[in-house]
Amino acid sequence: MSGVVAVVGAGNVGCALAGDLALRGAEVRLFNRSEERLEPIREAGGITLAGELEGFAQFSLVTPNLAEAVDGADVVAVTLPTSSLPFYASALASATTDRQVIWLDPGHSGGVLFLAAEIARRTGSRVRKLCQLTTASHVSRMTGPAAVQVFLLARASLAALPRGHLDECYERVNALLPGQLDKIGSVLEADLSNINAIMHPPGMLCNAGWIEATEGGFGFYADGNGPAVAEVMDAVDRERLALAERLEVPAVPFVELLHQLGFIAEALRGASVYDAISGSELIHSIKAPPTLDHRYLHEDVGWGLVPWMHLAAAAALPTPVISAITHLAGVLNSINYSRAGLTIERMGLTGKNADEIRAYAG
């Protein structure tokens, strides 16, 4: 494998991706803005991977300097929570070039739309090669400051903006993770495949008291996914599918999406939401967050449900369940997510109707 990859973010996904690519022979530069986060990786000389990937990965550069990390890189893989993109948008706009592929792993709901709008505002360029995955390439958790457990290499799909760059983006990213990725025609299709926005906000909201009482001392999916919680997830999914239909974007039901991404076995494809999550051994070991001040709300409401809600409003489609969850999540954390999250304005879609949004996004 040739070329240089800059991995932006040394969290769960960033460390798993960086380690995977280094083990495959890529020259990897790892960036994180916190020197404290990087120091244990430097001291260890790299990162130890376990689970689906086994080995010790070393990097050509470990740095808190973004410009240094991305300079001359062929692919810039952004593995940050999408809710932190506003903090990095200016630096990414100035540090990257039109020659590079900027790959959001994942982009969740609207990540590429936001970054494209921000780059255009700051540089005037609308030809930057931007792409995103439907879900994170690696389902993983850090088990130590320089160790990561990889549970799954997800079967994800890649979309690009502008759409004309799809083939080039896919060629470069697929070369890094051969056989793991498909390509799809619109970033809207990727945005509407965000399983975290379906699973996490209902689970957080319905288990809020339990999270506060135990500081996350229970299995988020194994224990917190009761039939009533699954009913809320199913209601969110129905509104997501209605939005996809209104925007004329391909979409499959939540349980089928879980199967496509590798979270459930073939036998569970026709199951209910409750049975599918209950039967997914892959996610059963994942503990609940220790607090409500967590990305399961900040990211998966603010940068998951909020863009869906705004897109639906532009398409004149009601989303009562998504709107209610967004409002109540804001009450829990004293944040107005519908304003602080990824709005239609921040996606660069102000004033556009459903047809115009579809045309712009590919």
N, C-alpha and C positions, 0 to 999 in steps of 0.2 A: 504494500500500500504506500502510495506516495502522497506528497502534499502536506500542508500544515493546517491543523485544526485548532482554533481557539475555543475553549469551553468557558463560557461566561457563567459563573456560579458554581460554588463548591458545596452544594447541598446533596440531597439524596440522589436526584437524577444526574446532576453535574458530575459527581464523583463516580457514579456507575458508568456513565457514558464515557468520561475521560479515561477511566481505567480500561473499559472494554476496547476503545479505539487504540490505546497504547499497547495493549496485549496483541492486537491485530497488526501492529507494526507502524501505526501512524505516528507522526511527530505531533505531540499534543502540548499545548500551552494551557495552563489552568489559571483562571482569574477568579478572585473573590475580593471584594472591597475591604474585608476585614482581615488585617494582618494576623489577628489572634486566631482566626479560623484556619489560616494557611500554615502557621508555624508548626503544628503537629505533623502535617503532611511533609513539610521540609525535613523535620527531625527524623521521621520514619524513612525518608528517601523516596516516598511514593505512597500508594494506597493498596491495601490488601482487599481483594474481592473474594467473596464466598457465595455459595448457592449455585445458581445457574451458570455463573462464571467463577472460575477458580484461578487465582494467581496473584502476583505482585506486580503492579504497574508503576512505571517511572515516567516522568514528564520532562520535556526539554526546558520548561519554564514554569515556575509557580510564582505568581505576582499579584499584587494589589493595584497594579497600574494597567488600566484597561487599554490605553493606547499602545502600550508595549506588548500586551497580549495579542491584540488583533492585527498589528502591523504586518502586512504581507501575507496574512493567513488566507488560504483558499476558501475555507468555510468558517464562519463564526457561529457556533452553536450556543444559543441563549437558553439556559436551563433555569432561569430565574422564575419565581412566581410571577404570573402576569400582572398582579397588582403592584409589583415593584417596578414595572416598566417605566412609569413616569419619572422615577428617580434616575434612570439610566438613559432615557431617550436622547437627551442632548449629547451626552458623551458618545453614544453609539452613532448618532448622526454625524458627528465630527470625526470620529476615529475610523469609520468604515468607508469603503469606496464602492462605486458602481460595479467594479470588477468582482467583488466578493459576493458570496452567497451568505445571507443572514438567515439562519435557520432557528425558528422558535421550537423548542422541544420541551413541552408542547406549546401551542398557541392559545389553548383553551378557547374562550368565546371572544373573538375580536382582537386578539393580540397583534396579528399582522396588520389589520385595518388601522389600529391605533398607531403602530410604529410607522407605517407608511404615511399616515397623516402628519405625524410629528416630524418625520424627516423632510417631508415636503414643506412644512411650515418653516423649518429651520434652514434648509439648504436650497429649496426650490426644485429639488430633484424628485421626479416621479418614476425613475427608471431603476432605482435600487432593487436588487434581486432579493426578494423576501419570500420566505416559505414557512410553513408550520405543519406540525403533525396533529392528528386527531386526538392522540393521547401520548403520554410520555413513552419514550422508546424503552425505558427500563423501569419496571416496577421494583422499587428498592427502598431500603432504609439504612441509614448509617448505624453501625453497631459500635463505633468508637470514633475518635477524632480522625483516624486515618484508615478506617475499615468500613466496608459497605457490603451488605447482604443483598443479592439480586434474586428476586423471587420469580421474575418473568421478563423475557424479552418480548415486549408486546408487538402484536401484528398491527401496525399503524398505517395510516394513509397520509400522503403529503399533498398539500395544495400550495399554490404560489400566487403572489400578487406583484406585478401584473401577471395575468394568466399566461401571457406570451413567454414568460420565463419558466414555465412549469417543467419543460423537458430538461433544460439545463440544470435547474435546481434538483430535480429528481436524479439526474445522472450523477451529480456530485455527492448528494447525500446518500443515495443508494449504494454508491461505491464504498462508503464507510460502513454501512450495515447491510451487506448484500443479502437479498432474499427475505428481508424483514419488512419491507415497505411496499405499499401500493401507491398509485397516484390518483387523485381525484381532480375534477375540473374547476371547483370553486372553493374559495376560502369560506364561503357561507356553509358549505357542506361540512367542512372541518369544524367550524364554529358550533354547528348544531349536532355534533357528535361528542360533545363534552359530557362524559359520564359523571364526572365529579360534581357538576352542577345539578345533576339529578339525584345523586346519592347523598352528598355531604350536607347541604343545607337542611333537608328534612330530618336527617339523623341528629344534627346539632340542635335544632330547634326543639324536637320532640324529646330529646334526652338532656335538655339544659340543666334541669335540677340534679340529675344523676351525675353529670359532669362536674358540677360545682361541689356536690357532696363528696365525691370520691376522687376528685382531681384526675379524672380519666382512668380510674382503676377498674375498667371493664373492657371487654372486647367490643369495639365500635360496631362491627358487623355481626359478630357471633352472638352478642348479648343485646345490643341496642337496636337490632333490626326486627322489631315485632311486627305482627300483621298490620297494625294501625300505621306504623311508620312506613311500611311498604306501600300502603294505600296512598299516602301523601306523595311518595316517589312516583307512583303510577299516574297520579293526577298531574304532576309536573311534566311527566313524559307525554301525556296526551296533549298538553298545551304546546310542547316543543314540536311534536309531530304536526300539529295544526299550523304552526308557524312555518315549518318546512314546506308544507303543502301550499301555503299562501305565497311563499317566495319561489315556488317551483324548484325546490332543492331536494335531491334524493336524501332519504332518511329511513332508518329502520327502527323498530321498537327497541326499547331499552334492553330487554333480555337478549334479543338477537345481537345488539351491539356488544353486550358483554361477551357473547360467544365469539363474535368476529375478532375481538381484541385478545381473546385467549383467557378470559377470566372464569369461564364456566365450560364444562364438558358438553359434548354433543347431546347427551341424554337430557340436559336441562334446557335445551333450546326452546321448547314449547311450554316451559314452566311459568308460573306466576312470578312476579317480582320478588315476593317474599321467599318462595321456594328456591329461586335462582340464587339469591344472595346467601340464603341459609346453606345452600349446597356448594358454595364456592369455597373450598378448603384453602385456596390460595390467599384469601384475604382474612381468614378467621383469626390469625395471630395478631392482627393489627389492633393496637390499643386505641381507646378513645383519646382525643386531645385532653391535656390536663386543665385547659381553660377555654372559655368561650372567645377569648381574644386570640383567635387562631385563623390560619389561612383557610380552613374549611368554611369559614364565614367571610373573611375579608376578601379572599380570592374567588371562592366559588359562588358567593352571592354578588359581590361588587363587580367581578369580572367573569361571571358565569350567567347568573340569572338576570342581572341588570341589562346587559346588552341584548339578551333575548326579549326582555320587556320593552326596551326602546325600539328594537326592530319590529316587534309586534305592533307597537303604537303607530309607527310609520306605515305599517301595512294595514292599519285600521282593524286590528284583531285583538279582542280582549284576552287578557291572561290573569284571571282573578286569583288563581292559586299562586302563581309565581309572584304576583304583586303582593299578596298577603305575606308570603314567606319573606320577601325582601323587606317589607315594612317591619315585621316582627323581629327579624334578625337585627335590623337597625335599632330597635328598642332595646334589645339585649345588650348591644355594645355601644349604645349612644352615638351611633353613626348613621347619617342619612345616606344609605348606600345608593339610592336611586340618583343622587346628585354626586356623591363622592366616587362612585364606580364608573364603569365604562359607558358613558352616555353616547347618544347618537352623534352629538357634536364632536366628541373626542375620537370617534371612529371616522370622522371626516365625511359624514353622510347627512349633514344638516339639510333639511328641506327636500330630501329625496323620497319618492314614493317607492312602493315595492318593486315596480319595473325598473326604476332607475338604480335602486340598490343592487338588484340582480345583475344589471348590465355592468355596473362599476366593479363588482366583486368577481365577475367572470361567469 
